[in-house]
């Protein structure tokens, strides 16, 4: 479990994932050395990671939430193969371990095709059913944090951390470049930030071939224009969460906006999005235990009469969080047979989307 300083540091990173330790220390009233030591410990012992993610719409990407049903003997192997791809995120084993849920990032331009959706998954052995739901709008998740994971700092502390982060509203730099949209030469920058959002300017300069000043300027432009945000990946179990579930809901289109906005303020939810399909609203619940989930479903969700149908899929394991770049390679013992991968690898020059929803 986390102590008060751990929680305050995590909340500070939610507000500004690249805030210098000295600024965080000043807000928290401790030394910069203490903040750095706590950050290193959380990275080593708790798997904390700050990641930089591009906004999918501004990057010309579409996100698909895919549900795969697989034979029990092959579900784990298929899920781990999906983890290794750079066009996936949010890979989860659900519903007794026979269902895999994942986000797939595809070009919005329908002429570009999508090998994973159209070719790779359909020809993968062991998969017995597939449903794909296009994410139309995210109400909670991505840059909007889970309320229980980011409510330690008071309003004055949050204001101090936000100073200098919020940029110009028009998202245009002085040379007329669209600061909101990642450019074609920025794949290396986004790839580095997907792995470590706090990478130093010198390291980012080495990866991109730019000068540190150019890296700093372009990164500031993307953040100011909303083309790039920073997320914090951390196991919600450290906040006392022991029961996770995906909630697939059917809501009348006329009621969808109102219901989604209501759900977005529920402390129990970390992700809410409108999708295509018969279940047109999906959410992720993070609860203390099964009894806590039952209370939420029957009392809070049950009070919303606009929800006509609900399917609950317990999450057994999260293999990949919000970043398309996995934190560490899977062990060889978990790899599928080398003769025929469970899901073929992506092309050798993948584009770099922003991952979405949630880190839990």
VMD Tcl script that draws the C-alpha trace (Angstrom):
set ca {
  {0.00 0.00 0.00}
  {0.99 3.65 -0.46}
  {1.64 6.24 2.22}
  {0.57 9.89 2.01}
  {3.77 11.07 0.34}
  {3.56 8.31 -2.29}
  {-0.01 9.31 -3.09}
  {0.89 12.99 -3.27}
  {3.78 12.25 -5.64}
  {1.57 10.13 -7.89}
  {-1.09 12.86 -7.96}
  {1.61 15.41 -8.86}
  {2.76 13.23 -11.76}
  {-0.83 12.95 -12.97}
  {-0.96 16.75 -13.17}
  {2.44 17.15 -14.84}
  {4.28 13.96 -15.68}
  {7.46 15.88 -16.58}
  {7.49 18.26 -13.61}
  {11.03 18.59 -12.20}
  {11.54 16.91 -8.85}
  {12.49 20.32 -7.40}
  {9.09 21.79 -8.30}
  {7.22 18.75 -6.97}
  {9.30 18.93 -3.78}
  {8.43 22.60 -3.28}
  {4.71 21.84 -3.60}
  {4.87 18.83 -1.28}
  {7.11 20.51 1.31}
  {9.95 17.97 1.16}
  {13.42 17.89 -0.39}
  {14.06 17.14 -4.05}
  {16.22 14.21 -2.94}
  {13.25 12.73 -1.08}
  {11.01 13.05 -4.13}
  {13.65 11.47 -6.39}
  {14.16 8.60 -3.96}
  {10.43 7.93 -3.68}
  {10.03 8.05 -7.45}
  {12.82 5.53 -7.98}
  {11.36 3.23 -5.35}
  {7.89 3.36 -6.92}
  {9.40 2.61 -10.33}
  {11.37 -0.36 -9.00}
  {8.92 -1.86 -6.52}
  {5.50 -0.77 -7.82}
  {6.03 -0.60 -11.58}
  {5.20 3.11 -11.79}
  {5.83 4.59 -15.22}
  {5.12 8.00 -16.73}
  {4.33 7.72 -20.45}
  {3.78 10.34 -23.12}
  {0.87 9.57 -25.43}
  {-0.35 11.30 -28.59}
  {-4.01 12.21 -28.94}
  {-5.38 9.63 -31.41}
  {-7.77 11.90 -33.29}
  {-5.17 14.59 -33.89}
  {-2.65 11.92 -34.90}
  {-5.05 10.50 -37.52}
  {-5.70 7.29 -35.58}
  {-8.85 5.39 -34.68}
  {-9.08 3.19 -31.60}
  {-10.92 -0.12 -31.69}
  {-11.90 -1.95 -28.52}
  {-11.75 -5.62 -29.54}
  {-13.18 -8.62 -27.67}
  {-11.71 -11.98 -28.60}
  {-13.07 -15.27 -27.31}
  {-10.50 -18.04 -27.38}
  {-10.04 -21.61 -26.27}
  {-8.73 -21.75 -22.70}
  {-5.47 -23.38 -23.77}
  {-4.61 -20.61 -26.26}
  {-6.03 -17.42 -24.69}
  {-2.91 -16.59 -22.68}
  {-0.62 -17.14 -25.65}
  {-2.76 -14.97 -27.93}
  {-2.91 -12.20 -25.33}
  {0.85 -12.21 -24.87}
  {1.36 -12.04 -28.64}
  {-0.89 -8.96 -28.73}
  {1.19 -7.38 -25.96}
  {4.30 -7.54 -28.14}
  {2.72 -5.53 -30.94}
  {3.18 -1.75 -31.11}
  {-0.34 -1.14 -32.45}
  {-2.08 -2.42 -29.30}
  {-2.60 -1.27 -25.72}
  {-4.84 -2.11 -22.75}
  {-4.56 -5.88 -23.22}
  {-6.60 -7.73 -20.59}
  {-7.69 -11.27 -19.83}
  {-11.34 -11.26 -18.77}
  {-14.32 -13.52 -18.14}
  {-12.62 -16.54 -16.66}
  {-9.55 -16.23 -18.85}
  {-11.26 -17.20 -22.10}
  {-11.82 -13.64 -23.34}
  {-9.18 -11.10 -24.36}
  {-9.96 -7.39 -24.50}
  {-7.54 -5.03 -26.21}
  {-7.29 -1.62 -27.81}
  {-6.12 -1.70 -31.43}
  {-4.84 1.51 -33.03}
  {-5.61 1.86 -36.72}
  {-5.24 4.59 -39.35}
  {-8.40 6.69 -39.60}
  {-7.96 6.81 -43.37}
  {-9.90 3.74 -44.49}
  {-7.72 3.44 -47.60}
  {-4.69 2.63 -45.43}
  {-6.08 -0.72 -44.33}
  {-5.53 -2.47 -41.02}
  {-3.69 -5.77 -41.05}
  {-4.46 -6.69 -37.46}
  {-8.22 -6.25 -37.71}
  {-8.67 -7.46 -41.28}
  {-6.07 -10.20 -41.65}
  {-4.02 -11.17 -38.61}
  {-6.77 -11.79 -36.05}
  {-9.18 -13.61 -38.40}
  {-6.53 -16.13 -39.39}
  {-5.26 -16.77 -35.84}
  {-5.96 -20.27 -34.59}
  {-7.74 -20.71 -31.27}
  {-9.99 -17.64 -31.61}
  {-13.65 -18.64 -31.66}
  {-15.38 -15.22 -31.72}
  {-14.45 -11.60 -32.44}
  {-16.30 -8.32 -31.90}
  {-14.82 -4.90 -32.61}
  {-16.18 -1.66 -31.18}
  {-14.94 1.68 -32.50}
  {-14.26 4.15 -29.68}
  {-16.27 7.22 -30.65}
  {-15.72 9.47 -27.65}
  {-13.89 9.10 -24.33}
  {-15.54 10.75 -21.32}
  {-13.15 9.45 -18.67}
  {-9.64 8.07 -19.17}
  {-6.55 9.21 -21.03}
  {-5.75 12.74 -19.81}
  {-8.71 12.63 -17.38}
  {-7.55 10.67 -14.36}
  {-9.27 8.13 -12.13}
  {-10.68 10.20 -9.25}
  {-9.54 7.89 -6.46}
  {-6.00 7.85 -7.79}
  {-5.63 11.64 -8.08}
  {-7.27 13.49 -5.21}
  {-4.51 13.90 -2.62}
  {-3.32 17.45 -3.36}
  {-5.41 20.50 -2.49}
  {-6.47 23.13 -5.02}
  {-3.50 25.42 -4.33}
  {-0.99 22.60 -4.76}
  {-2.64 21.55 -8.02}
  {-2.57 25.12 -9.30}
  {1.16 25.41 -8.52}
  {1.91 22.26 -10.49}
  {-0.20 23.32 -13.47}
  {1.63 26.63 -13.88}
  {3.57 26.55 -17.09}
  {1.83 23.40 -18.38}
  {-1.27 24.93 -19.91}
  {-0.34 26.57 -23.20}
  {-1.94 28.79 -25.80}
  {-5.49 27.90 -26.74}
  {-5.04 28.18 -30.51}
  {-2.39 25.44 -30.63}
  {-0.37 27.26 -33.33}
  {3.29 28.14 -32.97}
  {4.87 31.32 -34.23}
  {5.86 29.74 -37.56}
  {2.35 28.58 -38.40}
  {2.97 24.90 -37.62}
  {-0.04 23.05 -36.21}
  {1.16 22.43 -32.66}
  {-1.70 20.04 -31.97}
  {-0.79 17.40 -34.54}
  {2.36 15.22 -34.37}
  {4.39 15.71 -37.54}
  {5.63 12.97 -39.85}
  {9.18 13.23 -38.51}
  {8.23 12.78 -34.87}
  {7.78 9.02 -34.67}
  {11.06 8.65 -32.79}
  {10.05 11.32 -30.26}
  {6.68 9.71 -29.58}
  {8.23 6.23 -29.40}
  {10.70 7.40 -26.77}
  {7.98 9.12 -24.72}
  {5.72 6.07 -24.89}
  {8.48 4.16 -23.12}
  {9.54 6.86 -20.65}
  {7.65 10.13 -20.49}
  {10.30 11.61 -18.19}
  {13.23 10.93 -20.51}
  {15.72 13.81 -20.40}
  {15.94 16.26 -23.30}
  {19.43 14.95 -24.04}
  {18.14 11.40 -24.43}
  {15.23 12.56 -26.59}
  {17.66 14.56 -28.73}
  {19.78 11.45 -29.23}
  {16.73 9.43 -30.28}
  {15.42 12.06 -32.70}
  {18.62 13.56 -34.07}
  {17.39 17.02 -33.04}
  {19.02 19.47 -30.67}
  {17.77 19.49 -27.04}
  {16.34 22.97 -27.67}
  {14.30 21.72 -30.65}
  {13.03 18.77 -28.64}
  {11.97 21.05 -25.78}
  {10.22 23.48 -28.12}
  {8.28 20.86 -30.07}
  {7.33 18.95 -26.95}
  {5.97 22.17 -25.42}
  {4.01 22.91 -28.61}
  {2.38 19.48 -28.67}
  {1.43 19.69 -25.01}
  {0.05 23.21 -25.33}
  {-2.06 22.25 -28.35}
  {-3.41 19.06 -26.77}
  {-1.62 16.77 -29.22}
  {0.35 15.08 -26.44}
  {-0.40 14.28 -22.81}
  {1.32 12.35 -20.04}
  {-0.22 9.43 -18.20}
  {0.85 7.47 -15.13}
  {0.82 3.68 -15.28}
  {0.49 2.06 -11.85}
  {-1.30 -0.97 -10.46}
  {-4.57 0.18 -8.90}
  {-4.13 -2.60 -6.34}
  {-1.85 -0.19 -4.48}
  {-4.95 1.92 -3.85}
  {-6.80 -1.03 -2.34}
  {-8.45 -2.22 -5.59}
  {-8.92 -5.99 -5.66}
  {-11.85 -6.32 -8.08}
  {-11.82 -4.96 -11.62}
  {-14.53 -5.31 -14.26}
  {-15.43 -4.06 -17.71}
  {-19.04 -2.91 -17.97}
  {-20.73 -3.16 -21.36}
  {-23.94 -1.11 -21.39}
  {-26.75 -0.47 -23.84}
  {-28.26 3.02 -23.67}
  {-30.73 4.79 -25.94}
  {-28.80 7.18 -28.22}
  {-30.87 10.10 -26.91}
  {-29.71 9.29 -23.35}
  {-26.10 8.37 -24.12}
  {-24.54 11.77 -23.47}
  {-26.31 12.30 -20.15}
  {-25.52 8.81 -18.86}
  {-21.87 8.99 -19.92}
  {-21.37 12.35 -18.22}
  {-22.97 11.01 -15.05}
  {-20.71 7.94 -15.07}
  {-17.62 10.09 -15.63}
  {-17.91 11.51 -12.09}
  {-18.30 8.13 -10.38}
  {-15.32 7.38 -8.14}
  {-15.59 3.67 -8.94}
  {-14.89 4.17 -12.66}
  {-11.54 4.77 -14.35}
  {-12.72 4.73 -17.97}
  {-15.95 5.64 -19.76}
  {-16.37 5.75 -23.54}
  {-19.07 5.67 -26.20}
  {-18.64 2.90 -28.76}
  {-20.29 1.40 -31.78}
  {-22.26 -1.82 -31.43}
  {-25.28 -3.02 -29.45}
  {-23.44 -2.16 -26.23}
  {-22.77 1.48 -27.00}
  {-21.21 2.53 -23.69}
  {-18.26 0.84 -21.99}
  {-16.67 1.52 -18.60}
  {-14.02 0.04 -16.34}
  {-14.87 -0.33 -12.65}
  {-12.20 -0.49 -9.95}
  {-13.61 -1.70 -6.65}
  {-12.28 -2.91 -3.31}
  {-13.83 -6.36 -3.52}
  {-16.77 -8.22 -5.13}
  {-19.18 -6.85 -2.51}
  {-18.11 -3.31 -3.36}
  {-18.70 -4.01 -7.07}
  {-22.13 -5.47 -6.27}
  {-23.10 -2.34 -4.35}
  {-21.98 -0.15 -7.21}
  {-23.89 -2.15 -9.83}
  {-27.12 -2.41 -7.87}
  {-27.23 1.02 -6.26}
  {-25.44 3.57 -8.40}
  {-25.82 2.00 -11.85}
  {-29.19 0.52 -10.92}
  {-30.49 4.02 -10.27}
  {-29.86 5.02 -13.89}
  {-33.00 3.82 -15.64}
  {-31.66 4.88 -19.02}
  {-29.32 1.86 -18.97}
  {-31.36 -0.85 -20.70}
  {-28.86 -3.72 -20.51}
  {-25.58 -4.42 -18.72}
  {-22.91 -7.09 -19.14}
  {-20.16 -7.37 -16.52}
  {-16.79 -8.90 -17.51}
  {-14.40 -9.44 -14.58}
  {-10.80 -8.55 -15.39}
  {-8.47 -11.33 -14.29}
  {-5.20 -9.81 -15.42}
  {-3.90 -6.74 -17.22}
  {-0.97 -7.65 -19.44}
  {-0.47 -4.24 -21.04}
  {-1.55 -0.80 -19.90}
  {-2.08 2.48 -21.75}
  {1.19 2.72 -23.68}
  {1.63 0.76 -26.93}
  {5.20 0.10 -25.76}
  {5.23 -2.72 -23.21}
  {7.19 -2.01 -20.06}
  {9.40 -5.08 -20.34}
  {9.67 -8.05 -22.72}
  {7.72 -11.16 -21.90}
  {9.67 -14.11 -20.62}
  {10.66 -16.70 -23.25}
  {8.53 -19.28 -21.50}
  {5.45 -17.25 -22.33}
  {6.25 -16.83 -26.02}
  {4.13 -18.60 -28.63}
  {5.81 -21.25 -30.81}
  {8.35 -19.66 -33.13}
  {7.05 -21.60 -36.12}
  {3.78 -19.66 -36.22}
  {3.16 -16.67 -33.91}
  {-0.29 -16.57 -32.32}
  {-0.77 -13.10 -33.80}
  {1.71 -12.00 -36.49}
  {3.95 -9.05 -35.62}
  {3.15 -5.59 -37.01}
  {4.88 -4.16 -40.08}
  {8.52 -3.16 -39.62}
  {7.70 0.57 -39.67}
  {4.63 0.93 -37.46}
  {3.09 4.29 -36.83}
  {2.99 5.45 -33.25}
  {-0.49 6.12 -31.86}
  {-1.51 7.38 -28.52}
  {-2.80 4.69 -26.21}
  {-5.84 5.33 -24.46}
  {-7.79 4.59 -21.75}
  {-6.48 3.42 -18.57}
  {-3.51 2.21 -16.85}
  {-5.05 -0.31 -14.61}
}
mol new
graphics top color blue
foreach p $ca { graphics top sphere $p radius 0.5 }
foreach p [lrange $ca 0 end-1] q [lrange $ca 1 end] { graphics top cylinder $p $q radius 0.2 }
display resetview
